[in-house]
Amino acid sequence: MRAIIIEDEIPALEKLERYILKYDASITIVGKFSSIAQTVAWLQNPENHFDIAFMDIQLSDGLSFDVFNQVKIDKPVIFVTAFDEFAIDAFKVNSIDYILKPITFTDIE
């Protein structure tokens, strides 16, 4: 399985990556992005492929929902965020889960 992580806080990104790989070492993290612009640029390249995305909502350059306004994402998305007020919006864009920070390994399981 190929995963991408969209998270602008380095400690949160590293923790999430560590938990994902602890859960299943065969998962490959094929991209790590800290902004909408980086994410959109990567997703627009037809050579880039992933199976699942882990996405924070509040990024350095806006809300991650802006990504969905610029590119079509037809893969499952798991939102990992400190904001509970976006849960309804998250399930409108291929979200399969909504994990509130701080995350635990059990959340990833």
Salt bridges, closest charged atoms under 4 A:
GLU7 OE1 - LYS101 NZ 2.77
GLU17 OE1 - LYS32 NZ 3.17
ASP56 OD2 - LYS101 NZ 3.31
